[in-house]
Amino acid sequence: MFDPLLNATEQRVLGCLIEKQLSTPDYYPLTLNALVNASNQSTNRDPVMTLDEATVMEALNGLRERKVAWFVDSAGSRVQKYEHRIADELGLSIQETAVLAELLLRGPQTPGELRSRCTRMYAFQDLKEVEAALDLLMEADPPLVSRMQRQPGMKETRFTHRLGELAEQPSMPSALPRNAQLEAELSALREEFIQLRAEFETFKKQFE
């Protein structure tokens, strides 16, 4: 039976392999370099990670042991390439595979978010088709997706994958861009506050 307990790096690598197979089949299977670049994308990824070749290769070895990734020797190419096998191993449809990839790459999402974000991998006709794929993933053995408790103030329920712990606490290199963005936002707020205070002082002097 498939062991679903993948670490954060294995989740990212598997999600990238699925995404690239469905969205850019002409460039699939992936070389190690292409897989590293895909794993470290700053768009369509949450959290953003900074992984090197050794770390990605270690993740590939872990996925290979679970029989959900494979090394491919392409005819006429000296570069080894890599592909996922999770759809074949678990008997997943293209709809289920696309949803699972999106959850692996971006974390918990609503059916509406999944429908809009899966477009490059698979164009869902409506929310019912997304919900049908989610139901099948929840009914799998072992379950691959679960429904989360609705958060206060949120109208829609989110769904999450069950292929290991959520990567909500990225490593320090991964967190640096977010910290830098936060610092930039704080700096902008400080400057805006200083400007507003100066304008207020000017306005107040008119009445002195």
ABEGO torsion letter per residue (X at the ends): XBBABBBAAAAAAAAAAAAAAAABAAAOBBBAAAAAAAAABABGBOBBBBBBAAAAAAAAAAAAAAGABBBBBBBGBABBBBBBAAAAAAGBBAAAAAAAAAAAAAEBBBAAAAAAAAAAABBBABAAAAAAAAAAAAABOBBABBBBBBBBGBABBBBBBAAEBBBABBBAAAAAAAAAAAAAAAAAAAAAAAAAAAAAAAAAAAAX
